[in-house]
Each structure stands twice: as C-alpha cells, then as structure tokens.
Amino acid sequence: MSNHNAVILAGGFGTRLSHQFPGIPKPMVPISGVPILERIIAECKRYGYVDILLVLHHLPDQISTHFGDGSNFGVAIKYHIESEPMGTGGALLSVRELLAETFLVLYADVFTSVNLSHFSQFHKDNCADISIVVHPNDHPFDSDLIIIDGDKRVVAFDAPPHDGPDILANLVNAALYLVNKDALDTYIDYSGKFDIAQRLFPDLLAAGRTIFAYNTQEYIKDMGTPDRRTRVETDLITGVCASRSLSIARKAIFVDRDGTVNVERGYVTKPNELELISGAGNAIKKINKSKYLAVCITNQPVIARGECSFKMLDMIHNHLDVLLGEHGSYLDGLYFCPHHTDSGFSGEIPDLKKNCDCRKPEPGLFLRASSELSINLSKSWMIGDRSTDVAAAKLAGMMTAVVETGAGGLDGKCAVRPHFTGCDVNEVVDFILNDYPSYIDELQVVLKKVEGKKYIFISGLPRSGKTTVSGLLQSLLSSVGVTAHIVELDRYLTSEALESSSNLDSFITTETLCLLNRIASEEAFQIDDSRFDHHHSKLIDYGKTIVSPDDVIIVEGAIAFDIEEQFSHANTVKLFVSSADDIRLSRFKNKYRKKGLHESEIGALWISGSSEDVSHQKLQLDKADAIINL
C-alpha cells in the first residue's frame, strides 16, 4: 500500500468558472496557459512531495489523461475517484489509510508559492498534530477565520458569517495543511458530506488535538471565481507572486497608524474610536496588489500610560482589520511599541516607562519587521505624519514620505527632511507605485549630467515635481557617496507672495546669492535646512547642516535659472523639470482643495498664473542643460 506524502483534493465542479471554461474541470482551468493543478504539482515536486494522491470526482478522465502516472512531471501520481462528493473532510478521511504518517493537504483551486520546507519545519518545531497556513486576505468577511494564542496555537475556528460578539483579526485559513495521520484516528462520528475547515478541524481541536497556525506573507490565493482567477494570473505575469517569496528580500511600504491611516483625535483607547482617514483603505488595497508588503509601525504609549490594556489594543487592531477588510484591503503585519518615557499618569505601568529601541524615532520595530518578514529596508518606504516617523525610517535606511493629515510633519520633534510630501496616504502610495519608478529612471540618466558639478539648479513650473526631484536626486547622490544639500528658493519668498511663483520680484534674491557665495568662498559652512510648507504657509525647520568643500548644493525653485545667471561660479548645471499640464492641474487642485478653496476659486488661481508660467517656462527651457520629463 502506498504512503502518499501529498494529497490534492481536486474533485470540484468549478461551477463559477464554467461559463468562462465550459466542459473543463476546475483543476484543469489554466493560469497563464498552464492548468492550475499542474502548477500545484510543480510546487509539490520543488519541495520533495513527489508521491501524490489525487482525489477526483468531476470529469476525472480529463485529469488522469493529462497527468498519467506523473512520470512526465517528475512525480508519482495515484488516483482516488469519489463516486459521490463527500466534501473536503469526507474525502480526506476516506483516503487516510493511503497516506504517509505526515502528509501535505492541498486544494486544486488554491494557487500557492509557499515555501513548503519552512512550513514543514514549523510543523516539526511545534510538535503539532496539524499545521494550517494562515494569512490576512482581502475578503475576510466570507472566509474561515482562525483564532490563535501568543504561541501561534489555534484556539478556535470561526466560519462565516462572523456575527459573534468578538471582533476577530483578519487571519484566514489559506487551505494548505500538514497533518499527522494519527490525528485523524480520533474517534468522531461523521456522516454525510462535511468540510475540513468548518467541521473536521474544529472537532479535532475540541477533542484535544494540537493545531498550530503558520502565518505567512507568501503568495497563496483561491482562484475559484473568474475575478480571482484573473487576479492570480495577473499577479503571476507581473511578478507579484515572486515578490512575496521567502527566497528574496521583499519590499514593504510601512505606514504609521494614527494620523496616517486613521483619524487622529487624541489617543485611541477603544475600538469604536478608530476611524479610517478617507482613502486610506483604498491606499492599503493598492499596496496589497503591488510588489510591496503593507506593514504598520505605530507608537502606542496608551499602554504604558495605563489607558489601554494589551487585550484592548488587540481589539482595536482587530477593528482596524475589519475596517480595512470592508475596503478589500489588509495589513501584512503590524508592530507597536507600548513604551513611554514620561511619568505622572494615573494608572501608568512602571515596567513600561522606559527608553527603548522600538519607540519611533528609534528604528527597532523596522529592524524587527525586516528580520521577521524578510524585508529589504533599502528598497522600502515609510509613510507617516510625524518627523519621528521620518527619523526612524531614515535610521533604518529607508525612503520616507510625510502626509499632510494628522500632525502633517509639523510636530517639530526631529529635524529631518522627508523624501516626499503628499496630501494623504492615498496620494503618497500612488506616487510610490506609479510615479517613483519613472522619477528614478529619469534621474539615473541625469546623474551623468551632474557628475562632478558643485551646484545643481533645478527649475520648472509650479507643481511639476521640482521639490520631489530635488529630494530623490539628493538620495541618489548619497547612494554613490556624494553628500548633497538642498536650498529651496521658496523659503526666500517675500511676505506678499506666500505661494510659489515664477516672478523674480517675488523672491528676496540677495539672501540666496549671499548664501551661495558664502558657501563657495569658505572651506566649511553651516547652513539652515528648511522648506516652505505651502499647505500650512509656514517654514519647516530641518535643523542645521555643515557644508563641506566636496559637497554638492541643489538649488530648487521656479527662478533657479535666474539665480544661476547672477551667481558667478562656473561649476554649475541646470535641470528643468517638465510635467504635463493635466498632471500639474490635478496636483494644483488637490493642494488648494486641502486649503478649503472652492473649485471656482481654484480654477481662477490656475488661470491667473498660467500665462506667466508658460512664458517663463519657454525662457527656462532654452537655458536647461537637461530636461527631466515626468
């Protein structure tokens, strides 16, 4: 008698896919030209699960004819054909005597790239009777949820609809299991058709069997509906599946919680106090569909202050899962710091009142997430509303972005400049996923133009991306060992011109020239690093920095080329940032909507400045040494 080390439940009718693939059993439905079952068998072979039992029912001849004995696919295949469908639980129990002492269970409509060697080691390390792959997904409301303890031991199962009194975390049964055969010897009186997830495993748990949850961010998705099949196929073709593999260092977009994802109205101490910022759920959904993981990093001093228990914080974060799930989104991970250095709060917890390496602006939580989730921090981003978010992320070697929601980067705790500033998390995610790659491609070409130059002057129309280009260029120069400092000309706007302008008379040019001439004449010079925040009409101070003789100065602003003409230094280069009018108009509108202006007022502002901008653009374009098209 064979002892198969893998059993694939492949008896499904594929009713929901039948209109798209008539006459084809669900296991033979193609994903990018290859039957899903063939892809699953290839994954089994990759990890040594080569003795496979296929449990079939609907149109079994199509499947057995395609795979034969498995030798053409590098495996050995046997078949068990159900005379009538018994459900996944009934099917498994009916073939248990044919299976190895520990065996893998897979479903023929679940596409997976989970590292089965890691999963097997997890099963052994925990001495589990059964191990279940679990993950968050974008439809938890109709999925089987798993409740676990702090040791990853399963304590309960919850089938949909999830209408119990407790708020449950988005931790979904992914339909991939390792099972010790003797766990199935537990006497339970089964009859009729029944399910593994909704009846067999819950009954075994109640009977005292130990079940553990293997939580992973690797790619595993049900493709049993037309939309989900298309999603899996697209993810395979675009590399999203591979981007979540444990064999590579993955990328992540980290997000702060309060003020970035949820509305900040003081500390959140109860689940019903947490409300998503408009667009935040959609932003996380975009990350979920990309090659980035979505990970939340948050300071939660309410624990140390005694205003919220660890259990209550778990409930708050479960509620966050529910709110995100309503938008078809989820977090791949959430890390929080419970500490606080300040004392004097009623009910505070002394053991948590301490300095630590996990409270932002310290980078400890990023480093922990990097280790546990296999994340390459140098390829990752942090989005937050505070300077402490930026400071922690920069210490961890990441790209950074500030949103104008929450504190808007104006908390003043850390003197550190972000690489990008956006209206909200949705705008920043759009930039990272859609614009950032093209920005970097353009700037890689520009690097050759600026090589060896001491002064880089960057001009362009308002809202064309000059400030962003300056920050990213500074970062790229740093990656090749060049220190660059940014001088934003908008900080020298006159009091009468509180918005960016192409008019030279709107700037105090003497101060700019004095600064540049002083830098050129001294061996080392301390300058103020600051940016004019047009959203709040105030100067943001990023502290002081020392300019050394070999450092580069980036001068950014609409009149940068005019300043260059008045600056008597030969070692300069002029870059012009060009962006389509519709893109600039969209950014312009977003900016002034946040300021509370009506659409008519915004339109009038755009028209009043456009003629001046266009004429100025033509003059600047002719002077440019290179044009950056965005």
Steps between C-alpha positions, in 0.01 A plus 500: 500500500639840402562765765447821307665806654264741322128487428336750266124539525401552137138394474340842463249578225625854438144627461599867531764459228290283270372788285855608427638146463211271398559126514823535696532373860619768742848345555566533125409869477812678369706765674708669231459199272578229757232306694486609863544138612819470295639807674410355841669169416812691392510670841467163673790363297714805583491410869519122479130414515520263204270216605161657431143380536237685296142481630267554202131502422392733215631404151785291645608360162615843379728527800637145500562512124701821535714390795517123459722341762678832552834389354491772234476754783771352721259353758303182569122542485219269611128576477202458727167572330202581719174345383325792665653814651553472875633849562864571575477341844329185379744470211800525728373242750413259221864482383686531831626141488678580173696791650840533668541553874526875431352626177427825317144597406439738210191619312505504121355851481756669726809644333798501733868585506542429873842360595389152605835421661453790745143389562614145572765622744238710680282189534789300648623777731157534660438123527162574343234246414379732226651821357294747297633773272325825590522853366300823477298538182281754323169324568506391867123544531435182296811306607565250780677691777749350743544615860844436649684565824840664548678173419323463164287217634149492354236550771188534285357503148237746379310431179315776315285691568709648779220639711620404849558748781880513456688704240727254320835562336538451126671162528364269233530126442697483174408134427849350520567250779750257648331217685625215716295197397445386857315827567224365275467188715316703763155344517235737371168381361487648151225448249417664170688779326717726717781753477857491632514861618147534635451160661794257498766729648266666754392155621860381524592814694212438740623143540837627622716488188765775476462725198745778416470793257784580261449869423671604178510789254590266214267482204201267538161575346176325414432525125152346506314799353560680168622818671735315735637285218576813299666657804723196553595489132583872499705468818696211352576687177593831666726341762281571803503129593880486490530827694356331810735203492720425801790438261542876442520805725154648460396863471251665733307823530485568873223725627453677829158450660360809677479801268606298196255210471242598760369838609696639795283643776726439797585147607282211384407290806193311370420335165210731418731803526699388197387648168683464169617814322317534169689308233719306745328167436541548126866591548571177691312305233733644235799383704345152532479476121860615452842346557517660845384365835278729709633526855387734779750637754345696785589649838228416753595668829141453619617163630776646721268780609253241627222630275469186289582134567684271261176306453309818416771606254463161328127570470573845354729344240244229427253782434757657268510166315122509465498857368775425249324178400193703410720670238646169378837570665718364778828544684773240456632588843452742789764589759448730797709646779319506838761712680510862613780695667280755678357436847220647709198332340230348716509122462832496314696173478850557647661211312404663168627849591843480345723590210494227235618432147148438367334837556532725198726693431703189586504244216458182705158399367612543140801280565282239667253502210788472256629190678165329551347581160817483288480864392773696321474835676713682241230421241212594730303813595355643819190724489419699813366830627780581746868582487559204733372268225749651256789491746446134592467395137813689396696333780381170353621606153158545340329745268258728682179692436292736714125548469318825573237318706546458875798701621597575140871468579483811718553335840855644509649213702767402247687720255485272197386555141272241330558391142140573401198686635142423400148603595412161649600134502307433180693765306833379639427136413407608146831681475705204625328245277444706185735799488807410703634239253489749210657772717789269582544397135519865395739592780734209426553656158546845654770372737745504209419866435560606859814294558777723630274807530503701822170684444184347354222747414155345458215701344157421362138605516304497827382148600728340241691301765810715558508445876455125461771483233737689729440262790537188288810636328650569842428139596648360177816709543531369855480142367815566292684667787422866426354724771252753367314784672175655380432873489130554428442843350141517624639562847610840365156603376399850602223539758271619221551180299415204719454265206758367256558744218694539179537874559852597602366799693316263736831376646767653720779406260775683688477255791524203264803638319667595828456143624634344180800733482584430862484124439730543200757703692532305827653159569212391721179683572192433712165560330137472602310216336139608460199478272206731445181302563242650265219295652542667839680816370790457738868415500596150619839495669703183438793621711851605411744315281869544417595550137846360428715596198417180309126522561244583233238775524158448339318830443132436430225739396317662210765775474801269546642578155468875565701456818761297313549784251580741786731251672860529383605136519588282203442153647121497461236299316138593428219241504144577394211288629221465245161352583178484296246776566227255602727344762601841635137611504399189697771570760405867506136416569587248771717758670235771512215265584693415814512873572121514481464698175199451273549358151425840342768667712751229411422538130548876518835460676617252235402727213651812657840339535508292183595771249789614716605140556496409130710799394745434779518132404604582143783718625620239748482209256746670267749537786482140627794261472256208541123456512339253740169387351255374760 
